[in-house]
Amino acid sequence: MVMPNIGAFIAWGLLTALFIETGWITGIFSSLDKPGSWVAHIGGWGDFSDGGIVSPMITYLLPLLIGYTGGKMIYDVRGGVVGAIATMGVVAGAEVPMFLGAMMMGPLGGWTIKHLDKLWEGKIKPGFEMLVDNFSAGISGMILSIIGFFGIGPIVEHLTDWAGDAVDFLVDHDLLPLTSILIEPAKILFLNNAINHGVLTPIGTNQALEDGKSILFLLEANPGPGLGLLLAFMVFGKGMAKSSAPGAALIHFFGGIHEIYFPYVLMKPKLLAATLLGGMAGVFTNVIFNSGLRAPAAPGSIISVYAQTASDSYLGVTLSVVIATAVSFAVASLLLKTDKGDDDGDLSAATASMESMKGKKSSVAASLTGGAAAGPIKNIVFACDAGMGSSAMGASVLRKKVQQAGFGDVTVVNKAISNLTDTFDLVVTHRDLTERAKQRTPSAMHVSVDNFMGSPRYDEIVETLKETNSGGGQAASEAPAPESAAPAHTAGKHEAPKAGSAGAAATATATQNDILSLNSIVLQGTSTTLDDAIEEAGRLLVAAGAVEESYVAAMHERERSVSTFMGNGLAIPHGTNEAKGAINRTAMSFVRYDEPVDWNGKQAEFVVGIAGAGKDHLALLNTIAQVFLNKDDVARLRSAQSPEEIQAILAGGDE
């Protein structure tokens, strides 16, 4: 909940650093330290102690952002709105910034409205949906805000005070360095964000509000321990670990991505002692110099650290980084030099272990193993809005190219973007959908296309496979074909079924003919515009009893979001993912136009309407894709004189 809003924390920290009474501006320009100056107006001090930006931002904006984010994580925007309303209750009911309260009330608000919506789902009369939705969100948010005001807010305020007292106790008794015993191992186990932004940031922000800085912002963010470890590998490491350490050190120290050094520790767990002692040395230095930051340093780059350093803490912060680096380097060097045997450790395996704990691929893992940290590309997904038409065609074309290149172990599937998970190595989408796909699969390689049938990007993907998949592809004849693959085309002819497979081929053809019936094939379409062509193809599906009337409207809606033009004169309009409930059975329609239809600047001669209830249409789509890749087959479609001929060509039959 905190991590997506770090930008707001940085904005607050910079405002604090610049405009408080002891901030940078008054320190540099003594003429601006007057109580009536514009600096005082922004900072909320002097004559403007009841105003400014700094205090309202930390009191209201930051908790409300956290609450909204927590609610949205549970139940999209409605959950975020109710979460923010509920958070306002704890904000008004306490005297300290309610970060912890927001972390409770935000998700609670999202959970509450989610379950309320389920109570009357499908029971509201048409026309009353907006009324019920708005009042249910408002009433539930109001009740939760009252609960937060009288109950949660005061309780969290006491807990915050208690946590602050515990930190003060550790500082007063010189015990704060011992927190590294918990923090450093937790970082390696990928609990660093949970500890830093879930625990230290809320408490540290309360301290910074009172004292202008907090040492807690430096407990986890100090880049020194990790830098010292990586420097030791640069000098005393071996193999891949030694060669990758310089790049990792730059990413860690200047980029602030601390996870880059986690695999080095996982590879040799005893090196945890180096980061632990380095962390303790850095904390101890900050305690001695009473140094701290004004706001969280996120990411944990030295640039972010200095940007948030309090004006009286530059010496202490600098020494804490230097000393932490030196101690970590000394201990790690000793451990590496005294290593027995020739075991250099497996950095690739350690990186994979780190990614497993993270729950997804690391965005910087490739820096450790020269691009192979994420492993060779084994699974490719072609994604579109609905996952039933465009992506299936694109996946079919790409799958054939991949198989012909000899990469039989690489899977190529199609999915709706809403069903994507961050488990794919490479994601292919229409250029208008790439940003949406990146949000769901941030660690994958992304390729954008706009011609699904003949995009040159497919050949680039094959070249990428040759570079990333060690050993290159097998001979095409050795590459196993996926079970769902359609017969390959050679010189415009369809391969004859193998001996013993006639019965299976006949069954497949019968199934395909059921999907694309003769009554759904039109040889001379009458439409002259894109919208009319979609309507014509959709009406054939309705007439066949395959879809409800509402599905045709969904086909138009799908076209407005992203084009269904495939290339090579083919368009395949189909409904949105939400319209699948309007599909009675899987079916297709086929319309041929003597005068091509202008399809957003492209010429569509053939329009194939699609209604995919399951996956039984994918085999036919696969065959259609191969047909439209072959100029001879496209010419046969143009010259066909009967629906039976069209059906035979698209079903992969003989001439």
C-alpha positions in Angstrom: 0.0 0.0 0.0 2.9 2.4 0.7 5.1 1.5 -2.2 2.9 2.8 -5.0 2.7 6.1 -3.1 6.4 6.6 -2.5 6.3 9.5 -5.0 3.9 11.4 -2.7 6.2 10.7 0.3 9.2 12.1 -1.7 7.1 15.2 -2.6 6.3 15.7 1.0 10.0 15.2 2.0 11.2 17.7 -0.6 8.6 20.3 0.5 9.7 19.7 4.1 13.4 20.0 3.2 12.9 23.1 1.3 10.3 25.1 3.2 10.3 24.3 6.9 11.8 27.0 9.2 15.2 25.2 9.3 15.0 24.0 5.7 17.4 24.5 2.7 15.9 27.8 1.5 16.1 29.6 4.8 19.6 28.2 5.3 20.8 29.6 2.0 18.8 32.8 1.8 18.7 34.4 5.2 16.4 37.1 4.0 13.6 34.5 3.6 13.6 33.3 7.2 11.0 36.0 8.2 7.7 34.7 9.7 5.7 36.5 7.0 7.7 35.2 4.0 6.3 33.1 1.2 8.6 30.3 2.4 6.8 30.4 5.7 3.5 30.4 3.9 4.3 27.2 2.1 6.1 25.6 5.0 3.3 26.5 7.5 5.4 28.3 10.2 5.7 31.8 11.5 2.6 33.8 10.7 1.2 30.8 8.9 1.4 28.1 11.6 -2.1 27.0 10.9 -1.6 26.6 7.1 1.0 25.7 4.5 1.3 22.5 2.5 3.7 20.4 4.6 1.4 19.6 7.5 -1.9 19.0 5.6 0.0 16.7 3.2 1.2 14.4 5.9 -2.0 14.6 7.9 -4.5 14.1 5.1 -3.0 13.4 1.6 -0.6 10.5 2.5 -3.0 8.5 4.7 -5.8 8.9 2.2 -3.6 7.8 -0.7 -2.6 4.7 1.3 -6.2 4.0 2.2 -7.4 4.4 -1.4 -4.6 2.1 -2.6 -5.4 -0.5 0.0 -9.1 -0.5 -1.0 -8.3 -0.5 -4.7 -6.1 -3.6 -4.2 -9.1 -5.4 -2.8 -11.9 -4.2 -5.1 -10.7 -1.9 -7.8 -11.9 1.8 -7.8 -15.1 1.2 -5.8 -13.0 -0.4 -3.1 -10.5 2.5 -3.3 -13.2 5.1 -2.8 -14.7 3.4 0.2 -11.3 2.7 1.6 -10.5 6.5 1.4 -13.7 7.4 3.1 -13.0 4.9 5.9 -9.5 6.3 6.2 -10.8 9.8 6.7 -12.4 8.6 10.0 -9.1 7.5 11.5 -7.3 10.6 10.2 -9.8 12.8 12.0 -9.9 10.7 15.1 -6.2 10.8 16.0 -3.6 13.5 16.6 -0.8 11.7 14.7 -0.5 10.9 11.0 -2.6 7.7 10.4 -0.4 5.6 8.2 -1.0 2.4 10.2 -4.7 3.3 10.5 -4.9 3.8 6.7 -3.3 0.4 6.2 -6.2 -1.1 8.2 -9.2 0.9 7.0 -8.3 1.0 3.3 -8.4 -2.8 2.7 -11.4 -3.1 5.2 -13.3 -0.6 3.1 -12.5 -2.5 -0.2 -13.5 -5.8 1.4 -16.7 -4.4 2.8 -18.1 -2.9 -0.4 -17.0 -6.0 -2.4 -19.1 -8.3 -0.2 -22.0 -5.8 -0.1 -22.1 -5.8 -3.9 -22.2 -9.6 -3.9 -25.3 -9.6 -1.7 -27.5 -8.0 -4.4 -25.6 -9.0 -7.5 -28.2 -9.8 -10.2 -31.1 -8.7 -8.0 -31.3 -5.0 -8.9 -33.9 -3.9 -11.4 -32.6 -2.3 -14.5 -32.2 1.4 -14.2 -31.5 1.3 -10.4 -27.9 0.1 -10.6 -26.2 3.5 -10.3 -28.5 4.5 -7.4 -27.7 1.3 -5.4 -24.0 1.4 -6.2 -23.6 5.0 -5.1 -25.6 4.8 -1.9 -24.1 1.5 -0.8 -20.6 2.9 -1.2 -21.6 6.1 0.6 -23.4 4.5 3.5 -20.8 1.8 4.1 -18.0 4.4 3.9 -19.8 6.6 6.4 -20.3 3.8 8.9 -16.6 2.7 8.5 -15.4 6.3 9.0 -17.4 6.6 12.2 -15.9 3.3 13.4 -12.5 4.6 12.5 -13.1 7.9 14.2 -14.2 6.5 17.6 -12.5 3.1 17.6 -9.5 2.4 15.3 -8.0 5.9 15.2 -7.5 6.2 19.0 -6.2 2.6 19.2 -3.7 3.1 16.4 -2.6 6.4 18.0 -1.7 4.6 21.2 0.1 1.9 19.2 2.1 4.5 17.3 3.0 6.3 20.6 4.1 2.9 22.0 6.2 2.1 19.0 7.8 5.5 19.1 8.6 5.0 22.8 10.2 1.6 21.9 12.4 3.2 19.3 13.4 6.0 21.8 14.3 3.2 24.3 16.5 1.5 21.7 18.2 4.8 20.9 18.6 5.9 24.5 20.2 2.6 25.4 22.4 2.4 22.3 20.6 -0.8 21.1 19.3 0.4 17.8 22.2 -1.2 15.8 20.8 -4.6 17.0 17.8 -4.1 14.6 20.1 -5.1 11.8 19.9 -8.7 13.1 16.3 -8.7 12.0 16.4 -6.3 9.0 19.3 -7.8 7.0 18.1 -11.4 6.9 14.6 -10.2 6.3 15.8 -8.2 3.2 17.4 -11.3 1.7 14.1 -13.2 2.2 12.3 -10.4 0.4 10.6 -8.9 3.4 12.5 -5.6 3.0 9.6 -3.7 1.6 7.3 -5.1 4.2 9.6 -4.0 7.0 10.7 -0.7 5.5 7.4 0.7 4.1 5.1 -1.3 6.4 6.7 -0.6 9.7 9.7 1.8 9.6 8.2 4.4 7.2 5.0 5.1 9.3 6.9 5.4 12.6 9.7 7.4 11.0 7.3 9.8 9.4 5.8 10.5 12.8 9.3 11.2 14.2 10.2 13.4 11.2 7.0 15.4 11.7 8.1 16.2 15.3 11.9 16.4 14.9 12.4 17.2 11.2 14.2 13.9 10.6 14.3 10.2 11.6 17.0 7.6 11.8 14.5 4.9 11.0 14.5 5.9 7.3 18.2 4.7 7.2 17.9 1.3 8.9 16.9 -0.6 5.7 17.7 2.0 3.0 21.5 2.4 3.7 23.2 1.1 0.5 26.5 0.5 2.3 26.1 -3.2 3.3 25.2 -4.3 -0.1 27.8 -2.2 -1.8 30.6 -3.7 0.4 29.5 -7.2 -0.4 29.5 -6.6 -4.2 32.9 -4.8 -4.0 34.3 -8.0 -2.3 33.0 -10.1 -5.2 34.7 -7.7 -7.6 38.0 -8.3 -5.9 37.9 -11.9 -4.6 34.9 -13.5 -6.4 35.2 -16.0 -9.2 33.5 -16.8 -12.4 30.1 -15.3 -13.2 29.7 -13.7 -9.7 33.0 -11.8 -10.2 32.2 -10.6 -13.7 28.6 -9.5 -12.9 29.5 -7.7 -9.6 30.6 -4.4 -11.1 27.3 -3.9 -13.0 25.3 -5.1 -10.0 27.1 -2.6 -7.7 26.2 0.3 -10.0 22.5 -0.8 -10.1 22.5 -1.2 -6.3 24.3 2.0 -5.3 23.0 4.5 -7.9 19.8 2.8 -9.0 18.7 1.9 -5.5 17.5 -1.7 -6.5 18.8 -3.6 -3.4 17.5 -6.9 -4.6 20.4 -7.1 -7.1 22.7 -8.3 -4.3 20.4 -10.8 -2.7 21.4 -13.8 -5.0 25.0 -13.3 -4.0 24.1 -14.0 -0.4 21.7 -16.8 -1.3 24.5 -18.4 -3.2 26.8 -18.3 -0.1 24.6 -17.8 2.9 27.6 -17.3 5.3 28.0 -13.9 3.6 24.9 -12.7 5.5 27.4 -12.0 8.3 29.0 -9.3 6.1 25.7 -7.4 5.4 24.6 -7.9 9.0 27.7 -6.4 10.5 27.9 -3.7 7.9 24.3 -2.8 8.7 25.0 -2.6 12.4 28.1 -0.4 11.8 26.0 2.0 9.7 23.2 2.3 12.2 25.7 2.8 15.0 27.4 5.6 13.1 24.0 7.3 12.6 23.2 7.0 16.3 26.6 8.6 17.2 26.0 11.5 14.9 22.3 11.8 15.5 21.7 11.8 11.8 18.5 11.0 9.9 16.4 11.6 6.8 13.4 13.9 6.4 11.4 11.3 4.4 11.9 7.8 3.1 14.6 7.2 0.6 12.9 5.2 -2.1 14.4 3.6 -4.0 17.4 3.1 -1.8 19.8 4.9 -4.1 22.5 7.1 -2.7 20.9 9.9 -4.7 17.6 9.4 -2.9 19.4 9.2 0.5 21.1 12.5 0.0 18.0 14.1 -1.4 16.2 13.4 1.9 19.1 14.0 4.3 18.4 16.5 7.0 20.6 19.6 6.8 22.5 18.7 10.0 23.0 15.1 9.0 25.2 15.0 5.9 28.4 14.1 7.7 26.7 11.4 9.7 24.9 9.9 6.7 28.0 9.9 4.6 30.1 8.2 7.2 27.3 5.7 7.9 27.4 4.6 4.2 31.2 4.6 4.0 31.6 2.7 7.3 28.9 0.2 6.4 30.5 -0.4 3.1 34.0 -0.9 4.6 32.8 -3.3 7.3 30.7 -5.4 4.8 33.7 -5.4 2.4 36.2 -6.5 5.0 34.0 -9.4 6.3 32.9 -10.6 2.9 36.5 -10.5 1.6 37.7 -12.6 4.5 34.9 -15.1 3.9 35.6 -15.3 0.2 39.3 -15.6 0.6 39.0 -18.4 3.2 36.5 -20.4 1.0 37.6 -24.0 0.9 37.4 -26.0 -2.4 36.6 -24.8 -5.9 32.9 -24.3 -5.4 32.1 -20.9 -6.8 28.4 -21.3 -6.2 25.6 -21.2 -8.7 24.5 -17.6 -9.3 21.8 -18.5 -11.7 20.3 -20.9 -9.3 20.5 -18.3 -6.5 18.8 -15.8 -8.8 16.0 -18.2 -9.5 15.6 -18.8 -5.8 15.4 -15.1 -5.2 12.8 -14.7 -7.8 10.8 -17.6 -6.3 10.8 -15.8 -2.9 9.8 -12.6 -4.6 6.9 -14.3 -6.3 7.8 -13.0 -9.8 10.7 -12.4 -12.1 13.2 -9.7 -11.1 13.5 -6.7 -13.4 17.3 -6.6 -12.8 18.1 -10.4 -12.7 19.4 -10.4 -16.3 22.3 -8.1 -15.1 23.6 -10.9 -13.0 23.8 -13.7 -15.6 24.3 -11.8 -18.9 20.6 -11.9 -19.9 20.1 -15.6 -18.9 19.0 -15.0 -15.3 15.4 -15.3 -16.3 16.4 -18.4 -18.2 15.9 -19.1 -21.9 12.5 -18.1 -23.3 10.3 -21.1 -22.8 6.7 -19.7 -22.7 5.3 -17.0 -25.0 1.8 -15.6 -24.7 -0.1 -13.6 -27.4 -2.6 -11.5 -25.5 -5.6 -9.5 -26.7 -8.7 -8.0 -25.0 -11.0 -11.0 -25.2 -8.5 -13.8 -25.8 -10.8 -15.5 -28.4 -9.8 -14.2 -31.8 -6.9 -11.8 -32.5 -4.6 -13.4 -30.0 -5.5 -16.9 -31.2 -4.7 -16.0 -34.8 -1.5 -14.2 -33.9 -0.4 -17.1 -31.6 -1.1 -19.6 -34.4 1.2 -17.7 -36.9 3.9 -17.2 -34.3 3.7 -20.8 -33.1 4.3 -22.1 -36.6 7.4 -19.9 -37.1 8.8 -20.9 -33.7 8.2 -24.6 -34.5 9.8 -24.3 -38.0 12.8 -22.7 -36.4 13.3 -25.8 -34.3 12.3 -24.6 -30.9 9.9 -27.4 -30.1 10.2 -26.8 -26.3 8.9 -23.3 -26.6 5.1 -22.9 -25.9 3.0 -20.2 -27.6 -0.4 -19.7 -26.2 -3.1 -17.0 -26.3 -4.9 -15.3 -23.4 -7.1 -12.4 -22.6 -5.1 -9.6 -21.0 -7.3 -9.8 -17.9 -6.1 -13.4 -17.4 -2.4 -12.7 -17.7 -0.1 -13.5 -14.8 3.6 -12.4 -14.4 4.9 -15.9 -15.3 5.6 -15.5 -19.0 8.9 -14.9 -20.6 7.7 -13.0 -23.6 4.3 -11.2 -24.2 3.1 -10.2 -27.7 0.2 -7.7 -28.0 -1.3 -5.2 -30.4 0.5 -1.9 -29.9 -2.6 -0.4 -28.4 -2.7 -3.0 -25.7 1.0 -3.2 -24.8 0.8 -0.8 -21.8 -2.1 -2.8 -20.3 -0.1 -6.0 -20.7 3.0 -4.5 -19.1 1.0 -3.7 -16.0 0.1 -7.4 -15.6 3.4 -8.8 -16.7 6.1 -6.2 -15.7 9.0 -8.7 -15.7 8.4 -10.2 -19.2 9.8 -9.1 -22.5 7.1 -7.2 -24.5 6.7 -7.1 -28.3 4.1 -4.9 -30.0 2.6 -5.7 -33.4 -0.1 -4.2 -35.6 -0.1 -6.8 -38.4 -1.1 -10.1 -36.8 -0.7 -12.2 -39.9 2.6 -11.0 -41.3 4.4 -8.9 -38.7 8.2 -8.7 -39.1 8.4 -8.8 -35.3 7.7 -12.5 -35.4 11.0 -13.1 -37.2 12.7 -10.9 -34.6 11.2 -13.1 -31.9 12.7 -16.1 -33.6 16.1 -14.4 -33.8 15.8 -13.6 -30.1 15.1 -17.3 -29.3 18.3 -18.2 -31.2 20.2 -15.8 -29.0 18.6 -16.6 -25.6 17.9 -20.3 -25.8 21.3 -21.9 -25.5 22.1 -24.4 -28.2 19.7 -22.8 -30.7 16.8 -24.6 -32.1 16.6 -28.3 -33.1 16.2 -29.2 -36.7 12.7 -28.4 -37.7 12.0 -32.0 -38.5 12.9 -32.9 -34.9 10.8 -30.3 -33.3 7.7 -31.8 -31.7 4.5 -30.0 -32.8 1.9 -29.1 -30.2 -1.2 -31.2 -30.0 -3.4 -28.4 -31.1 -1.4 -27.4 -34.1 -3.1 -27.5 -37.4 -1.5 -29.3 -40.4 1.4 -27.3 -41.8 1.3 -25.9 -45.4 3.9 -26.7 -47.9 4.0 -24.9 -51.3 0.3 -24.1 -51.1 -0.8 -27.7 -50.5 -2.1 -29.1 -47.3 -0.3 -32.1 -45.9 -2.2 -35.3 -46.4 -3.3 -37.1 -43.2 -0.9 -39.7 -42.0 -1.8 -43.3 -42.4 -4.2 -44.4 -39.8 -5.5 -40.9 -39.0 -8.3 -40.7 -41.5 -11.0 -41.2 -38.9 -9.5 -38.5 -36.7 -9.3 -36.1 -39.7 -12.9 -36.7 -40.6 -14.0 -36.0 -37.0 -12.0 -32.8 -36.9 -13.5 -31.7 -40.2 -17.0 -32.4 -39.0 -16.4 -30.3 -35.9 -15.0 -27.4 -37.9 -17.9 -27.6 -40.3 -20.3 -27.3 -37.4 -18.4 -24.1 -36.3 -18.5 -22.6 -39.8 -21.7 -23.8 -41.3 -22.7 -23.2 -44.9 -25.5 -20.9 -43.9 -22.9 -18.6 -42.3 -20.8 -18.1 -45.4 -21.6 -15.2 -47.7 -19.7 -14.9 -51.0 -20.8 -11.3 -51.9 -21.0 -9.0 -48.9 -23.1 -5.9 -49.3 -21.4 -3.7 -46.6 -19.3 -0.7 -47.6 -18.2 0.5 -44.1 -16.4 -1.1 -41.2 -19.4 -0.8 -38.9 -21.7 -2.3 -41.5 -19.3 -5.2 -42.1 -19.2 -6.0 -38.4 -23.0 -5.9 -38.3 -23.2 -8.2 -41.3 -20.8 -10.8 -39.8 -22.5 -10.5 -36.4 -26.0 -11.0 -37.8 -24.9 -14.2 -39.4 -23.9 -15.4 -35.9 -27.3 -14.4 -34.5 -29.2 -16.1 -37.3 -27.2 -19.3 -36.6 -28.4 -19.1 -33.0 -24.8 -18.9 -31.8 -25.1 -15.6 -30.0 -27.6 -13.2 -28.5 -28.4 -9.8 -30.0 -26.2 -8.1 -27.4 -23.1 -9.8 -28.7 -23.2 -7.8 -32.0 -23.0 -4.6 -29.9 -20.0 -6.1 -28.1 -18.3 -6.7 -31.4 -18.6 -3.0 -32.2 -17.3 -2.1 -28.7 -14.3 -4.4 -29.2 -13.4 -2.7 -32.5 -13.5 0.7 -30.8 -10.8 -0.4 -28.3 -8.4 -2.1 -30.7 -8.6 -3.0 -34.4 -9.4 -6.6 -35.3 -7.7 -6.3 -38.7 -5.2 -9.2 -39.0 -3.4 -8.3 -42.2 -3.4 -10.0 -45.6 -6.9 -8.7 -46.2 -8.5 -10.5 -43.2 -10.5 -9.0 -40.3 -11.9 -11.1 -37.5 -14.4 -9.0 -35.5 -15.5 -10.5 -32.2 -17.0 -9.5 -28.9 -15.3 -8.3 -25.7 -14.3 -10.5 -22.9 -17.3 -9.3 -20.9 -19.7 -10.4 -23.7 -18.9 -14.1 -23.5 -22.1 -14.6 -21.5 -24.0 -13.7 -24.7 -22.5 -16.7 -26.6 -24.7 -19.8 -26.8 -22.2 -21.9 -28.7 -19.0 -21.6 -30.6 -19.5 -20.4 -34.2 -18.0 -18.4 -37.0 -19.3 -16.5 -40.0 -17.5 -15.7 -43.2 -18.1 -12.8 -45.6 -16.2 -12.1 -48.8 -16.3 -8.6 -50.4 -15.7 -7.9 -54.0 -14.8 -4.3 -53.1 -12.6 -4.3 -50.0 -13.9 -2.5 -46.9 -11.9 0.3 -45.4 -10.8 -1.1 -42.0 -9.2 1.9 -40.4 -7.0 2.6 -43.3 -6.5 -1.1 -44.2 -8.3 -3.1 -46.9 -10.4 -6.0 -45.7 -11.6 -8.4 -48.3 -12.6 -11.2 -45.9 -14.4 -10.7 -42.6 -14.6 -13.7 -40.2 -17.0 -13.1 -37.3 -16.0 -15.1 -34.2 -18.0 -16.3 -31.2 -15.8 -18.5 -29.0 -17.6 -20.2 -26.1 -14.6 -22.4 -25.3 -11.5 -23.5 -27.0 -13.0 -25.7 -29.7 -12.7 -22.9 -32.3 -9.0 -22.5 -31.9 -8.1 -25.4 -34.2 -10.2 -23.8 -37.0 -8.6 -20.4 -36.3 -5.2 -22.0 -36.5 -6.0 -23.4 -39.9 -7.5 -20.1 -41.1 -4.3 -18.3 -40.1 -2.2 -20.7 -42.1 -4.5 -20.3 -45.1 -4.1 -16.5 -45.0 -0.3 -16.8 -44.8 -0.3 -18.6 -48.1 -1.0 -16.5 -51.2 -2.2 -19.5 -53.2 -4.8 -20.3 -50.6 -6.0 -16.6 -50.5 -6.4 -16.7 -54.3 -8.5 -19.8 -53.9 -10.7 -18.0 -51.5 -11.2 -15.1 -53.9 -12.1 -17.4 -56.8 -14.3 -19.9 -54.8 -17.8 -20.2 -56.4 -19.7 -21.8 -53.5 -19.9 -21.9 -49.7 -18.8 -25.5 -49.9 -15.5 -24.5 -51.5 -14.9 -21.8 -48.9 -15.7 -24.3 -46.1 -13.3 -26.9 -47.5 -10.4 -24.4 -47.9 -10.8 -23.0 -44.4 -11.2 -26.5 -42.9 -7.9 -27.5 -44.5 -9.4 -29.8 -47.1 -8.2 -30.8 -50.5 -8.5 -28.6 -53.5 
